[in-house]
Amino acid sequence: MANNNQKIPYKIYLSENEIPKTWYNVRADMKNKPAPLLNPGTLQPMTAQELSAVFCEELVAQELDNENPYIAIPEEIQNFYKMYRPSPLVRAYCLEKKLQTPAHIYYKFEGNNTSGSHKLNSAVPQAYYAKKQGLKGVTTETGAGQWGTALSMACSYFDLDCKVYMVKVSYEQKPFRREVMRTYGASVTPSPSDTTQVGRKILAEHPGTTGSLGCAISEAVEVAVTNPGYRYVLGSVLNQVLLHQSVIGLETKAALDKYGIKADMIIGCAGGGSNLGGLIAPFMGEKLRGEADYRIIAVEPASCPSFTRGVYAYDFCDTGMVCPLAKMYTLGSDFIPAPNHAGGLRYHGMSPVLSQLYDDGLMEAVSVKQTDVFEAAEMFARVEGILPAPESSHAIRVAIDEALKCKETGEAKNIVFGLTGTGYFDMVAYEKYHDGLMTDYVPTDEELAVYRAKLPKV
């Protein structure tokens, strides 16, 4: 609970010198380590040499490191972080008043950079290591566009070529985010496309498809491995990405500690796991070491419910089945979500790290419908003055629900959630919500069973 002898400011800022100098690797404290990635041909654990054909060498080392709890952040990356970090931890006094709750609500705001989201925290090191390796450029996928935007910024800074495959439904819904990427020099292709072999195959099997992150990943990987001097980079799911995003949680915990605040629950939206994994990292570390306990809640869209309705099994990371297999909570690599506005939370699977933690009972998961999400987003925007991204609004929804439970019980719990970014490029979604055109599609058990039946036999 908070130290009531001092007034908690609206915004808790750390100094520039308090920006983390190391990333925290939660895997080092996990008793049950996440299962290794498997070679799709041999079904044996991927070696560093095999992974280096797709990813940058230093990132491969980080991907496979389950032992070192802290990994130094290179000085050049630290200097880039100083352009927008530390980000503020905000006490949501206005939201508390609106809800008439005794709960204390805090949010870590990651939208105070030009890319508009937390994704820059990993885009910068991934571009840095690609440049350090002497590569010409990188390829990637993007869902709602936040990752593509962040990577295009980072590549521009390090003078790297950037090829982005953007999920077709988002490419069409969010043309302005596409133009930001192009402004920073990236090429942006709607996925699935006819520019790759795997894209043409997906289009033949699913005519008229609106795409998925799994489709876009397949295309980006194909382009990376068939063009000398390129490597593939990913904005979520992988161990290395959660490692980089730990700066979010490290700053959050440092800000709370500064005022003697002990979080009761930490809430984050969950698509592939980058934001959630980064936010909860040091708190989960304390939980794993038996130093403290927290209630940790992952929030996902009801239209793409990997945690709450998926199965824990080895599956392909992409729809084209060209990537390694990961053991994760998955709906099936062939699953293509409905063309809703869950934005970046449209991946069929979940981070292997988070999947293992969830399977071990160390965190919870809930799914929410998108009209409920936008109801919460609108309330938040009206009282807190920030227009939240649809992804972040999933966490807002559950934070509000938990605060209302505190109102019923009279408990003054400390609720912390991640506000991953802004929603100023998501106005088509807000327009549909305001016009009453937004629907709440939820896949049936029968639909999910079809995809589940296609899981690889590992």
C-alpha positions as CSV (number, residue, x, y, z in Angstrom):
1,M,0.0,0.0,0.0
2,A,1.1,3.6,-0.5
3,N,2.9,5.7,2.1
4,N,0.0,8.0,3.1
5,N,2.4,10.4,4.8
6,Q,3.2,12.1,1.5
7,K,1.1,13.3,-1.4
8,I,1.6,11.2,-4.6
9,P,2.1,13.5,-7.5
10,Y,0.1,13.2,-10.7
11,K,3.2,12.2,-12.6
12,I,6.2,10.4,-11.0
13,Y,9.3,11.1,-13.0
14,L,12.7,9.5,-12.8
15,S,15.8,11.4,-13.6
16,E,17.8,10.8,-16.8
17,N,20.4,9.1,-14.6
18,E,17.8,6.6,-13.4
19,I,17.1,5.1,-16.8
20,P,18.0,1.4,-16.6
21,K,21.6,0.6,-17.5
22,T,20.7,-3.1,-17.9
23,W,17.8,-5.1,-19.2
24,Y,16.3,-7.7,-16.8
25,N,16.1,-11.3,-18.1
26,V,13.2,-12.9,-16.2
27,R,14.1,-16.3,-17.6
28,A,17.1,-16.4,-15.2
29,D,14.7,-16.6,-12.2
30,M,12.3,-19.0,-13.8
31,K,12.4,-22.5,-12.3
32,N,10.7,-23.9,-15.4
33,K,12.4,-22.3,-18.3
34,P,10.4,-21.6,-21.5
35,A,10.7,-24.5,-24.0
36,P,13.3,-24.1,-26.8
37,L,12.4,-23.2,-30.3
38,L,12.3,-26.2,-32.6
39,N,13.7,-26.6,-36.1
40,P,10.6,-27.1,-38.4
41,G,12.4,-29.7,-40.4
42,T,14.1,-31.8,-37.7
43,L,11.9,-30.9,-34.7
44,Q,15.2,-30.5,-32.7
45,P,16.0,-27.4,-30.6
46,M,17.3,-24.6,-32.9
47,T,21.0,-23.9,-32.6
48,A,22.6,-20.5,-32.6
49,Q,24.0,-21.1,-36.0
50,E,20.5,-22.0,-37.4
51,L,18.9,-18.9,-35.8
52,S,21.7,-16.7,-37.1
53,A,20.5,-17.3,-40.7
54,V,17.3,-15.4,-39.8
55,F,18.2,-13.1,-36.9
56,C,21.1,-10.9,-35.9
57,E,23.9,-12.7,-34.1
58,E,23.8,-10.7,-30.9
59,L,20.0,-11.0,-30.8
60,V,20.4,-14.8,-31.1
61,A,22.6,-14.8,-28.1
62,Q,20.0,-12.9,-26.1
63,E,17.3,-15.2,-27.4
64,L,19.0,-18.2,-26.0
65,D,20.3,-16.8,-22.7
66,N,18.3,-18.3,-19.9
67,E,21.0,-17.8,-17.2
68,N,22.1,-14.1,-16.9
69,P,19.6,-12.0,-15.0
70,Y,21.0,-8.7,-16.2
71,I,22.3,-7.8,-19.6
72,A,24.1,-4.5,-20.1
73,I,22.5,-1.9,-22.4
74,P,25.1,-0.5,-24.9
75,E,25.8,3.1,-24.4
76,E,24.6,4.1,-27.9
77,I,21.2,2.5,-27.1
78,Q,21.1,4.3,-23.7
79,N,21.7,7.6,-25.4
80,F,18.8,6.9,-27.8
81,Y,16.6,6.0,-24.9
82,K,17.3,9.4,-23.3
83,M,15.5,11.0,-26.2
84,Y,12.2,9.8,-24.8
85,R,12.9,8.0,-21.5
86,P,12.2,7.8,-18.7
87,S,8.5,7.7,-19.4
88,P,6.1,8.9,-16.7
89,L,4.2,6.8,-14.2
90,V,0.9,8.7,-13.8
91,R,-1.6,8.6,-10.9
92,A,-5.0,8.5,-12.5
93,Y,-6.7,10.8,-10.0
94,C,-9.4,11.9,-12.4
95,L,-10.3,8.4,-13.3
96,E,-10.4,7.4,-9.6
97,K,-12.8,10.3,-9.0
98,K,-15.0,9.4,-11.9
99,L,-15.3,5.8,-10.7
100,Q,-15.6,6.9,-7.0
101,T,-13.3,4.1,-6.1
102,P,-11.0,3.9,-3.1
103,A,-8.4,2.1,-5.4
104,H,-5.3,4.0,-6.4
105,I,-4.8,3.7,-10.1
106,Y,-1.4,4.2,-11.8
107,Y,-0.5,3.8,-15.5
108,K,2.9,3.7,-17.1
109,F,2.6,5.9,-20.3
110,E,4.7,4.7,-23.2
111,G,3.2,6.9,-25.8
112,N,5.5,9.9,-25.3
113,N,7.7,9.3,-28.3
114,T,7.1,10.0,-32.0
115,S,6.3,6.3,-32.8
116,G,3.5,6.6,-30.3
117,S,4.1,3.3,-28.4
118,H,6.4,1.2,-26.4
119,K,7.7,-0.6,-29.5
120,L,10.6,1.7,-29.8
121,N,12.2,0.1,-26.7
122,S,13.0,-3.0,-28.8
123,A,13.3,-1.4,-32.3
124,V,16.3,0.6,-31.2
125,P,18.4,-2.3,-30.0
126,Q,17.4,-4.6,-32.9
127,A,18.4,-1.9,-35.4
128,Y,21.6,-1.2,-33.5
129,Y,22.7,-4.8,-33.5
130,A,21.9,-5.1,-37.2
131,K,24.0,-2.1,-38.0
132,K,26.8,-3.4,-35.8
133,Q,26.8,-6.6,-37.7
134,G,27.2,-4.7,-41.0
135,L,23.8,-5.6,-42.5
136,K,22.2,-3.7,-45.3
137,G,18.7,-3.8,-43.9
138,V,16.0,-5.7,-42.0
139,T,12.5,-7.0,-42.7
140,T,9.5,-7.3,-40.4
141,E,5.8,-7.5,-40.0
142,T,3.4,-5.1,-38.3
143,G,-0.2,-5.4,-37.1
144,A,-1.7,-2.1,-36.2
145,G,1.5,-0.3,-37.3
146,Q,3.1,0.6,-34.0
147,W,6.0,-1.8,-34.4
148,G,6.5,-0.9,-38.1
149,T,6.5,2.8,-37.2
150,A,9.0,2.3,-34.4
151,L,11.3,0.1,-36.5
152,S,11.3,2.5,-39.4
153,M,12.4,5.3,-37.0
154,A,15.2,3.2,-35.6
155,C,16.4,2.1,-39.1
156,S,16.4,5.7,-40.2
157,Y,18.6,6.6,-37.3
158,F,21.0,3.8,-38.0
159,D,20.9,4.2,-41.8
160,L,19.4,0.8,-42.5
161,D,16.9,-0.3,-45.2
162,C,13.5,-1.3,-43.7
163,K,11.0,-3.5,-45.4
164,V,7.6,-3.8,-43.6
165,Y,4.8,-6.3,-44.3
166,M,1.6,-4.8,-42.7
167,V,-1.5,-6.9,-42.0
168,K,-3.8,-6.0,-44.8
169,V,-6.8,-5.0,-42.7
170,S,-4.7,-2.5,-40.7
171,Y,-3.0,-1.3,-43.9
172,E,-6.4,-0.3,-45.1
173,Q,-7.8,0.9,-41.8
174,K,-4.7,3.0,-40.8
175,P,-3.3,4.7,-43.9
176,F,-1.7,7.5,-41.8
177,R,0.4,5.1,-39.8
178,R,1.5,3.6,-43.0
179,E,2.6,7.1,-44.2
180,V,4.6,7.7,-41.0
181,M,6.6,4.5,-41.9
182,R,7.2,5.7,-45.4
183,T,8.2,9.2,-44.1
184,Y,11.0,7.4,-42.2
185,G,12.1,5.6,-45.3
186,A,10.5,2.2,-45.0
187,S,8.7,0.3,-47.8
188,V,5.3,-0.9,-46.7
189,T,3.5,-3.8,-48.3
190,P,0.0,-5.1,-47.4
191,S,0.0,-8.7,-46.3
192,P,-0.6,-11.3,-47.6
193,S,0.8,-10.0,-50.9
194,D,1.7,-11.4,-54.3
195,T,5.4,-10.3,-53.8
196,T,6.4,-13.5,-52.0
197,Q,6.0,-17.2,-52.7
198,V,4.3,-17.7,-49.3
199,G,2.0,-14.7,-49.8
200,R,0.8,-16.1,-53.1
201,K,0.2,-19.5,-51.4
202,I,-1.9,-17.9,-48.6
203,L,-3.9,-15.8,-51.1
204,A,-4.7,-19.0,-53.1
205,E,-5.8,-20.9,-50.0
206,H,-7.7,-17.9,-48.4
207,P,-9.0,-15.7,-51.2
208,G,-10.0,-12.2,-50.0
209,T,-8.3,-12.7,-46.6
210,T,-7.7,-9.6,-44.5
211,G,-4.5,-11.1,-43.3
212,S,-2.9,-11.8,-39.9
213,L,0.4,-11.3,-38.1
214,G,1.2,-14.9,-38.9
215,C,0.8,-14.2,-42.6
216,A,2.9,-11.1,-42.4
217,I,5.7,-12.8,-40.5
218,S,5.9,-15.5,-43.1
219,E,6.4,-13.0,-45.9
220,A,8.9,-10.9,-43.9
221,V,11.0,-14.0,-43.1
222,E,11.0,-15.2,-46.7
223,V,12.3,-11.8,-47.9
224,A,15.0,-11.7,-45.2
225,V,16.4,-15.2,-46.0
226,T,16.3,-14.7,-49.8
227,N,18.1,-11.3,-49.8
228,P,21.8,-11.2,-48.9
229,G,22.6,-8.6,-46.2
230,Y,19.1,-8.7,-44.6
231,R,17.8,-10.2,-41.4
232,Y,14.4,-10.6,-39.9
233,V,13.4,-8.7,-36.7
234,L,10.2,-9.2,-34.6
235,G,8.4,-6.8,-32.4
236,S,6.9,-9.2,-29.9
237,V,6.7,-12.8,-28.8
238,L,10.5,-13.6,-28.8
239,N,12.6,-13.8,-25.6
240,Q,14.9,-11.0,-26.8
241,V,11.9,-8.6,-27.3
242,L,10.6,-9.1,-23.7
243,L,14.2,-8.6,-22.5
244,H,14.4,-5.1,-24.2
245,Q,10.9,-4.2,-23.0
246,S,11.9,-4.8,-19.4
247,V,12.9,-1.1,-19.2
248,I,9.2,-0.4,-18.8
249,G,8.8,-2.5,-15.7
250,L,12.2,-1.5,-14.3
251,E,11.2,2.2,-14.5
252,T,7.7,1.5,-13.2
253,K,9.1,-0.3,-10.1
254,A,11.7,2.4,-9.4
255,A,9.0,5.1,-9.6
256,L,6.7,3.1,-7.2
257,D,9.6,2.5,-4.8
258,K,10.4,6.2,-4.8
259,Y,7.1,6.8,-3.0
260,G,6.9,3.6,-1.0
261,I,4.1,2.2,-3.1
262,K,3.5,-1.5,-3.3
263,A,1.4,-2.6,-6.3
264,D,-1.3,-5.1,-5.6
265,M,-2.0,-5.9,-9.2
266,I,-0.3,-5.3,-12.5
267,I,-2.4,-5.3,-15.6
268,G,-1.3,-5.4,-19.3
269,C,-2.8,-6.0,-22.7
270,A,-1.5,-9.2,-24.3
271,G,-1.1,-9.9,-28.0
272,G,2.3,-11.5,-28.5
273,G,3.5,-10.4,-25.1
274,S,6.0,-7.5,-25.6
275,N,4.3,-4.9,-23.5
276,L,3.0,-7.2,-20.8
277,G,6.3,-9.1,-20.5
278,G,8.2,-5.8,-20.2
279,L,5.8,-4.3,-17.7
280,I,5.7,-7.3,-15.3
281,A,9.3,-8.3,-15.6
282,P,10.8,-7.1,-12.3
283,F,7.6,-7.7,-10.4
284,M,7.5,-11.3,-11.7
285,G,11.1,-11.6,-10.7
286,E,10.3,-10.8,-7.1
287,K,7.4,-13.2,-7.2
288,L,9.7,-16.0,-8.6
289,R,12.3,-15.4,-6.0
290,G,9.7,-15.4,-3.2
291,E,10.4,-11.7,-2.3
292,A,6.9,-10.3,-2.9
293,D,3.6,-11.3,-4.4
294,Y,1.5,-9.6,-7.0
295,R,-1.6,-10.3,-8.9
296,I,-0.7,-10.2,-12.6
297,I,-3.4,-10.0,-15.2
298,A,-3.1,-10.4,-19.0
299,V,-5.9,-8.9,-21.0
300,E,-6.6,-10.1,-24.5
301,P,-9.3,-9.6,-27.1
302,A,-12.2,-12.0,-27.1
303,S,-11.8,-12.3,-30.9
304,C,-8.2,-13.6,-30.6
305,P,-8.1,-15.4,-27.2
306,S,-4.8,-17.2,-27.2
307,F,-4.4,-17.5,-23.4
308,T,-8.0,-18.0,-22.4
309,R,-9.1,-20.4,-25.2
310,G,-5.9,-21.6,-26.8
311,V,-3.9,-24.7,-26.0
312,Y,-0.4,-25.0,-24.7
313,A,1.5,-26.8,-27.4
314,Y,4.2,-26.5,-30.0
315,D,3.0,-24.5,-33.0
316,F,4.5,-22.6,-35.9
317,C,5.1,-18.9,-35.2
318,D,3.7,-18.0,-38.7
319,T,0.9,-19.0,-41.0
320,G,3.3,-20.0,-43.8
321,M,5.0,-22.5,-41.5
322,V,8.5,-21.4,-42.4
323,C,9.5,-20.2,-38.9
324,P,10.6,-22.2,-35.9
325,L,8.0,-23.9,-33.7
326,A,7.5,-22.4,-30.3
327,K,5.8,-24.0,-27.3
328,M,3.1,-21.4,-26.4
329,Y,-0.6,-20.9,-25.8
330,T,-1.9,-20.9,-29.4
331,L,-5.1,-20.9,-31.4
332,G,-3.3,-22.5,-34.4
333,S,-1.0,-20.9,-36.9
334,D,-3.7,-20.9,-39.5
335,F,-6.1,-18.9,-37.4
336,I,-7.0,-15.6,-39.0
337,P,-8.8,-13.2,-36.6
338,A,-11.9,-11.3,-37.6
339,P,-11.1,-7.9,-39.1
340,N,-11.8,-6.1,-35.8
341,H,-10.0,-3.2,-34.2
342,A,-8.0,-5.0,-31.6
343,G,-5.0,-3.6,-33.5
344,G,-1.7,-5.3,-32.6
345,L,-3.5,-8.0,-30.4
346,R,-4.2,-10.2,-33.4
347,Y,-1.4,-12.8,-33.1
348,H,-2.5,-16.5,-32.9
349,G,0.0,-17.3,-30.2
350,M,1.7,-15.9,-27.1
351,S,5.2,-15.4,-25.9
352,P,6.8,-18.7,-24.8
353,V,8.0,-16.9,-21.6
354,L,4.6,-15.7,-20.7
355,S,3.0,-19.0,-21.7
356,Q,5.2,-20.9,-19.3
357,L,4.5,-18.4,-16.5
358,Y,0.8,-18.6,-17.2
359,D,0.9,-22.4,-17.3
360,D,2.7,-22.4,-13.9
361,G,-0.1,-20.4,-12.4
362,L,1.9,-17.3,-11.8
363,M,-0.4,-15.0,-13.7
364,E,-4.0,-14.7,-14.8
365,A,-5.7,-14.0,-18.1
366,V,-9.0,-12.5,-19.2
367,S,-10.6,-11.7,-22.5
368,V,-12.8,-8.7,-23.3
369,K,-15.1,-7.7,-26.1
370,Q,-14.1,-4.7,-28.3
371,T,-17.2,-2.6,-27.6
372,D,-16.5,-2.9,-23.9
373,V,-12.9,-2.0,-24.6
374,F,-13.9,1.2,-26.5
375,E,-16.3,2.2,-23.8
376,A,-13.4,2.2,-21.4
377,A,-11.2,4.0,-23.9
378,E,-13.7,6.8,-24.3
379,M,-14.1,7.2,-20.5
380,F,-10.4,7.3,-20.0
381,A,-9.9,9.8,-22.8
382,R,-12.6,12.1,-21.4
383,V,-11.2,12.1,-17.8
384,E,-7.5,11.6,-18.2
385,G,-6.9,13.6,-21.4
386,I,-5.1,10.9,-23.4
387,L,-6.6,9.1,-26.4
388,P,-5.5,5.5,-25.8
389,A,-4.6,3.0,-28.4
390,P,-7.1,0.1,-28.8
391,E,-4.5,-2.3,-27.5
392,S,-3.9,-0.3,-24.3
393,S,-7.6,0.1,-23.8
394,H,-7.9,-3.6,-23.1
395,A,-5.8,-3.0,-20.0
396,I,-7.9,0.1,-19.2
397,R,-11.1,-2.0,-19.3
398,V,-9.9,-4.5,-16.7
399,A,-8.3,-1.8,-14.6
400,I,-11.7,0.0,-14.4
401,D,-13.4,-3.3,-13.6
402,E,-11.0,-4.0,-10.8
403,A,-11.3,-0.5,-9.4
404,L,-15.1,-0.9,-9.4
405,K,-14.7,-4.2,-7.4
406,C,-12.7,-2.1,-4.9
407,K,-15.6,0.3,-4.7
408,E,-17.8,-2.6,-3.7
409,T,-15.4,-4.0,-1.1
410,G,-14.0,-0.7,0.1
411,E,-10.4,-1.9,-0.5
412,A,-7.9,0.8,-1.4
413,K,-5.8,-1.5,-3.7
414,N,-2.9,-0.2,-5.8
415,I,-3.7,-1.0,-9.5
416,V,-0.9,-0.5,-12.1
417,F,-1.5,-0.9,-15.8
418,G,0.4,-0.3,-19.0
419,L,-0.7,2.4,-21.3
420,T,1.3,1.2,-24.3
421,G,0.6,4.1,-26.6
422,T,-1.7,6.6,-28.2
423,G,-4.7,6.0,-30.5
424,Y,-4.5,9.1,-32.8
425,F,-4.1,6.9,-35.9
426,D,-7.0,4.6,-34.8
427,M,-9.8,7.0,-35.5
428,V,-11.6,4.7,-37.9
429,A,-12.1,2.4,-35.0
430,Y,-13.4,5.2,-32.7
431,E,-15.7,6.3,-35.6
432,K,-17.2,2.9,-35.9
433,Y,-17.7,2.7,-32.1
434,H,-19.4,6.1,-32.0
435,D,-21.6,5.3,-35.0
436,G,-22.8,2.0,-33.5
437,L,-21.2,0.0,-36.3
438,M,-18.7,-1.9,-34.1
439,T,-19.5,-5.6,-33.5
440,D,-18.3,-8.1,-30.9
441,Y,-17.2,-11.1,-33.0
442,V,-16.2,-14.0,-30.8
443,P,-15.0,-17.3,-32.5
444,T,-17.1,-20.4,-31.6
445,D,-15.6,-23.5,-30.1
446,E,-16.3,-25.3,-33.3
447,E,-14.2,-22.7,-35.3
448,L,-11.3,-22.9,-32.9
449,A,-11.4,-26.7,-33.0
450,V,-10.7,-26.7,-36.7
451,Y,-7.5,-24.7,-36.2
452,R,-6.5,-26.8,-33.2
453,A,-6.8,-30.0,-35.2
454,K,-4.1,-28.7,-37.5
455,L,-1.5,-28.2,-34.8
456,P,1.8,-30.0,-35.6
457,K,2.3,-33.4,-33.9
458,V,5.3,-32.7,-31.6
